[in-house]
Amino acid sequence: MNELQSSLNQYLEEQEQTERETFVVDTDEKANWALRKIKQAQQKQEEANTLATEEQDKIEAWYQSEREKAQRDIDYFQGLLAYYAVKKREEDPKFKSQKLPNGRIKFVKKQPKLNYDDKTVIEYLKNNERTDLIRVKEEPSKADVKKAFVINEDKLIDPETGEVVDGITVEHLEDEFKVEVDKE
């Protein structure tokens, strides 16, 4: 916002000084004044948001840089420790772990990982009558349900049969009030 616009806004604010508690919008001029106040507040929000975003971006960049530096150090020292532990295991095949003053180095047994080809597994299970191991997920297609039935007060009705659809209630919402401020 330039200085001239700022000066104009300050002048208009001084001219239309009104206490908030007793202010009532009862004329077009007052409604327009309220819209101008909303517009000014929105501009302040946008300016604050822009500034905050710029600072957050700087902090995030610094944070990522520091994390990457620290991660390089961690990776480097873990590599050195892994080499040391492998060397100890070569010397003593029963070596599993060692406690040191600042922590522990150890080998951890991992469980085998199963990689599934879902289509092939399902086909195998069906062919071998093991459908108890197949999960089926059922749920209503809400968009299609909304299109297929008709709202009647607080119920959904099947237009072909006139029956009430069980399991669905209709919640009527009040109209939403919105204020739209013209952008410059």
C-alpha positions, 0 to 999 in steps of 0.5 A: 500500500503506498503512502497516499492510499495509507494517508487516505485510509487514515483520513477516512478512519478519522472522519468516520470514527465510531465506537464498535459497541454502538455502531449499527449498519443502517445506511448504504454509507455505513455498509460501504464504510464497514466493507472498506474496514473489512477490505483494510483488515483483509489487506493487513492479513495478506501483508502479515501472511506474506511476511510470515511466509517469507520468514518461514521459507528462510527458517525452513531453508536454514533448518533443512541445511542444518538437518542435511549437515547433521545427517551427513555426520550421522551417516559418516560415523554410522559407516565407520561403526558398521565397518568396525562391527563387521570387522569384529564379527569376522574376528568372532562370528558370534559377535552380536553387540557391544555396549560402549559408554556412549551407546551400543553397536549391534546386529539385529536379526530381521524378519523376511519381507514378503513382496506380494503380487496381489492379482496372482495371490488372489487367483491362487487363493481362489483356486485353492479354496482359501477365500477366507484369506481374501478381504472384501471391502463394501461401502456405499457409493455416496455420489451414486446414492445421492443421484439415484434417490430424492430428498423428501423433507428429512428422508431419502426416497427411492423414486421408483418404489416410494420407499424410504432409504434406510441408514440415511438422514437428511440434515438441512443446513441454513443459508450461509452469509458471505461478504465479498469485498471488491479487490482494487 
